[in-house]
Amino acid sequence: MKAMMSHEPGGPETLKLTEVETPDPGPGQIRIAVKAAGVNFPDTLIIRDMYQFKPPRPFAPGGEVAGIVDAIGANVAGFKPGDRVLSGGINGGFASHFIADAARTNKIPDAMPFDEAAGFMLTYGTSHYALRNRANIQPGESLFILGAAGGVGAAAIELGKAFGVKVVAGVSSDDKAAFCKELGADETLVYPTGDLDRAAQKDLSGQIKALCGGEGANVVYDAVGGDYAEPAVRALAWEGRYLVVGFPAGIPKIPLNLTLLKSCQIVGVFWGAFTMRDPVKNAGYIAELFEFYKEGKIRPRITASFPLEQAADALNLLQERKATGKLVLTV
């Protein structure tokens, strides 16, 4: 099989298209002939050894795939060769074949294209878990999203509207703001880029409060971090919830006195670990996501597709924060 392999720590340019032996599925596993693979920010970290997990090299990055089942291991029920499925893991997706745990694999509707399926589970799974489980978001509340035009941010916009909340999308450009409006955001905020001094942070916090109405945001979904984090916490309403999703702008330091003053919560979002710790509850969440898809409430916005051998180009778009919506590789 062909795979874009990481042989040494480094940036996207270190990935090499490699011919490797096609693996056979073991007990409880299936092999998927990959048609499309989702591209996500953690892929830029794992190849640099900067992610929570460090697979032994050489390895292919890529945590989500969609394709056709072409081989089944022992003790697997419910799947057969030819089934259209999506699945994922920590890595291995940037390849022509993927060994998946049957328990982490789902059949996809006949009407769901492979590229949308490959861009579905990680972004919507993360954002659904964040809003439904970690924030316990309620109809009528306000939601402010940092990095709203990216993969998980765009998913959070759609899910926020599905949950009946007011959505304010924070982005870094007018083009991204227009994209978020198309997704259903009620309001948009174009925040400044680069380092923010105290005056800029105070101004940003005031803008967030004003757009969310009342005392501020009931929930902040932060997929950016850096200098934007503290202003977002300061913009929380009483008993607000600040969701820690990612920090491409850097890992922030938050003054903990803010949590006391607002009686608010700073809540971590690690959907991948949750899926392994509580697979039963996660299955219920996935079922709700597929219902939302069938009802037209959510749909991955595939804004760019790249052939497998151009994986570095897709990863560069992500790490330079130039991407909107979802990027996929096609095989």
C-alpha positions in Angstrom: 0.0 0.0 0.0 1.0 3.7 -0.3 1.3 5.9 2.7 2.7 9.4 3.6 5.1 8.4 6.2 6.9 10.3 9.0 10.4 8.9 9.3 11.8 11.7 11.6 10.3 14.5 13.6 9.6 17.7 11.6 7.2 19.7 9.6 4.9 18.6 6.7 7.8 18.7 4.3 9.4 15.7 6.1 6.5 13.3 5.0 7.5 10.9 2.3 5.2 8.9 0.0 6.3 5.3 0.8 5.3 1.9 -0.5 4.8 -0.5 2.5 3.3 -3.9 3.0 -0.5 -3.9 3.2 -1.3 -5.1 6.8 -3.9 -7.7 7.6 -6.6 -7.0 10.2 -6.3 -8.8 13.6 -9.0 -9.9 15.9 -11.7 -7.2 16.3 -10.3 -5.3 13.4 -11.3 -4.5 9.8 -9.2 -3.2 6.9 -10.6 -0.2 5.0 -9.6 0.7 1.4 -9.4 4.5 2.0 -11.2 6.8 -0.3 -10.7 10.0 1.7 -8.8 11.0 4.8 -9.6 14.0 7.0 -6.8 16.5 7.7 -6.7 18.0 11.2 -4.5 20.3 13.3 -3.3 17.4 15.6 -1.7 15.9 12.4 0.7 18.9 12.3 1.7 18.2 16.0 2.1 14.4 15.9 4.7 14.5 13.1 6.7 16.9 15.3 6.4 14.7 18.4 4.4 17.5 20.0 1.1 15.6 20.5 -0.2 13.7 23.5 0.7 10.4 21.8 3.9 9.6 20.1 3.6 6.6 17.7 6.7 4.6 16.9 8.3 5.6 13.6 7.9 5.3 10.8 4.1 6.1 10.9 1.5 7.8 8.7 -0.4 10.7 10.4 -4.1 11.0 9.9 -6.8 10.3 12.5 -9.9 9.8 10.4 -10.8 8.0 7.2 -13.7 7.0 5.0 -13.8 4.1 2.5 -14.8 0.6 1.8 -14.3 -2.5 4.0 -12.1 -4.9 2.1 -11.0 -7.4 4.8 -12.3 -8.5 8.2 -10.5 -10.0 11.1 -11.6 -12.6 13.6 -14.4 -11.9 16.1 -15.9 -9.1 14.0 -19.7 -8.9 13.6 -21.8 -6.4 11.8 -19.5 -5.6 8.9 -18.9 -7.2 5.5 -16.6 -6.5 2.6 -18.1 -3.7 0.5 -19.6 -1.8 3.4 -19.2 2.0 3.2 -17.7 3.2 6.5 -15.8 5.8 8.4 -13.4 5.2 11.2 -10.4 6.7 12.9 -7.6 6.5 15.5 -4.5 8.4 16.5 -2.7 7.9 13.2 -2.4 5.8 10.1 -5.0 7.6 7.9 -2.8 9.1 5.3 -2.6 5.8 3.4 -4.4 3.7 0.8 -5.4 1.2 3.5 -6.3 1.6 7.2 -6.6 -1.0 10.0 -9.5 0.1 12.1 -11.0 -1.3 15.3 -14.5 -2.5 14.5 -15.7 -0.9 17.7 -14.6 2.5 16.4 -16.1 2.1 12.9 -19.5 3.3 11.7 -21.4 2.6 8.5 -22.3 5.7 6.6 -25.5 6.6 4.8 -25.6 5.8 1.1 -26.1 9.5 0.4 -23.0 10.6 2.3 -20.0 11.2 0.1 -16.7 9.8 1.2 -15.1 13.3 1.5 -17.8 14.4 3.9 -17.6 11.2 5.8 -13.8 11.6 6.2 -14.4 15.1 7.5 -17.2 14.2 9.8 -16.3 12.4 13.0 -13.4 14.2 14.5 -14.7 17.7 14.1 -18.3 17.0 15.0 -17.4 14.5 17.6 -15.1 16.9 19.4 -17.6 19.8 19.2 -20.6 17.7 20.1 -18.8 16.3 23.2 -17.6 19.8 24.1 -21.0 21.5 23.9 -23.3 18.6 25.0 -21.2 16.9 27.7 -18.5 19.3 28.9 -20.5 22.6 28.7 -24.0 21.1 29.1 -25.2 23.9 26.9 -28.8 24.9 27.0 -31.3 26.4 24.6 -31.3 30.2 24.7 -27.7 30.5 26.0 -24.9 32.4 24.1 -21.9 30.7 22.6 -18.7 32.5 21.6 -16.3 30.5 19.3 -12.6 31.4 18.9 -11.3 30.0 15.6 -14.8 29.6 14.3 -13.9 29.2 10.6 -11.7 26.1 11.2 -12.8 22.5 11.2 -14.0 22.1 14.8 -15.1 25.7 15.0 -17.3 25.4 12.0 -18.8 22.2 13.5 -19.4 24.1 16.7 -21.4 26.8 14.8 -23.7 24.3 13.3 -24.1 22.3 16.5 -24.7 25.4 18.5 -27.6 26.3 16.2 -28.9 22.7 16.4 -28.9 23.0 20.2 -30.9 26.3 20.0 -28.2 28.8 21.2 -27.0 32.2 20.0 -23.7 31.8 18.2 -21.1 34.5 17.9 -18.2 33.4 15.7 -14.8 34.9 16.3 -12.4 34.8 13.3 -9.3 36.6 12.0 -10.6 37.9 8.7 -13.7 39.3 6.9 -13.6 36.3 4.5 -13.8 33.9 7.4 -16.6 35.9 9.0 -18.6 35.6 5.8 -18.0 31.9 5.8 -19.3 31.6 9.4 -22.4 33.6 8.5 -23.1 31.1 5.7 -22.9 28.3 8.4 -25.5 30.0 10.5 -23.6 32.2 13.0 -25.8 34.9 14.4 -23.0 37.4 14.9 -19.3 37.6 13.9 -16.3 39.2 15.4 -13.1 39.8 13.5 -10.3 39.9 16.1 -6.9 41.3 15.6 -4.0 39.0 14.7 -0.5 38.9 16.3 0.4 39.7 19.9 -2.3 41.5 21.9 -1.4 44.2 24.5 -3.5 44.8 27.5 -5.6 47.5 25.8 -6.3 45.2 22.8 -7.3 42.4 25.1 -9.6 44.6 27.1 -11.2 45.8 23.9 -11.7 42.3 22.6 -13.3 41.2 25.8 -15.7 44.1 25.6 -16.7 43.3 22.0 -17.4 39.6 23.0 -19.6 40.7 25.9 -21.5 43.2 23.7 -22.2 40.7 20.9 -23.2 37.9 23.3 -25.6 40.2 25.1 -26.4 40.5 28.8 -23.4 39.7 31.1 -21.4 38.0 28.4 -21.0 34.5 26.9 -22.5 31.6 28.7 -20.0 29.3 26.9 -16.7 30.1 25.2 -15.3 27.5 22.8 -11.6 28.2 22.4 -9.8 26.4 19.6 -7.1 29.1 19.4 -5.5 29.9 22.8 -2.6 32.3 23.1 -3.4 36.0 23.9 -7.1 35.4 23.0 -7.8 33.1 26.0 -7.8 35.6 28.9 -10.1 38.1 27.2 -12.5 35.3 26.4 -12.5 34.2 30.0 -13.1 37.8 31.1 -16.1 37.9 28.7 -17.8 35.0 30.4 -21.1 35.5 32.1 -21.8 34.4 35.7 -21.3 30.6 35.9 -20.0 30.5 32.3 -18.0 27.6 30.9 -14.8 28.1 29.1 -13.9 25.1 26.9 -10.3 24.3 26.2 -10.2 22.7 22.8 -6.8 23.7 21.3 -4.1 26.3 21.2 -2.4 26.8 17.8 -1.7 30.4 19.0 0.1 29.1 22.1 -0.7 27.6 25.5 -2.2 30.4 27.6 -1.9 31.3 31.3 -5.2 32.2 32.9 -5.4 34.2 36.2 -7.4 31.8 38.3 -9.0 34.7 40.3 -11.2 35.1 37.3 -12.9 31.8 38.0 -13.7 32.9 41.5 -15.1 36.4 40.4 -17.4 34.8 37.8 -18.0 31.5 39.5 -17.1 30.1 36.1 -15.5 26.8 35.0 -12.4 26.1 32.8 -13.2 22.8 31.2 -10.9 20.5 29.2 -12.1 18.8 26.0 -10.4 15.6 25.1 -12.9 13.8 23.0 -10.5 11.0 21.9 -9.9 9.8 25.4 -13.6 10.1 26.2 -14.4 7.7 23.3 -12.2 5.1 24.9 -13.3 5.6 28.5 -17.1 5.7 27.8 -17.8 4.0 24.5 -21.5 3.5 25.3 -22.2 7.1 25.9 -20.1 8.1 22.9 -22.2 5.7 20.7 -25.3 7.6 21.7 -23.6 10.9 20.8 -22.6 9.5 17.4 -26.1 8.4 16.8 -27.4 12.0 17.4 -24.8 13.4 15.0 -26.0 11.1 12.2 -29.5 12.2 12.9 -28.5 15.8 12.7 -26.8 15.0 9.4 -29.9 13.3 8.0 -32.0 16.2 9.1 -29.7 18.7 7.3 -28.6 20.5 10.5 -24.9 19.7 10.0 -22.8 19.0 7.0 -19.0 19.1 6.6 -17.9 22.0 4.5 -15.1 20.5 2.4 -13.3 23.6 1.2 -10.2 21.9 -0.4 -9.2 18.4 -1.4 -5.7 17.2 -2.1 -4.3 13.9 -3.5 -2.5 11.8 -0.9 0.9 12.8 -2.2 0.2 16.4 -1.5 -0.6 15.9 2.2 2.1 18.5 3.1 0.3 21.2 1.2 -2.9 20.5 3.2 -1.0 20.5 6.5 0.7 23.7 5.7 -2.6 25.4 5.1 -3.7 24.3 8.6 -0.6 25.3 10.5 -0.5 28.7 8.8 -4.2 29.1 9.9 -5.3 29.8 6.3 -7.9 27.1 6.1 -11.6 27.4 6.4 -14.0 24.5 6.9 -12.5 21.0 6.3 -9.6 19.8 4.3 -9.4 16.2 3.0 -7.0 14.0 1.1 -8.3 11.7 -1.6 -6.9 8.3 -2.4 
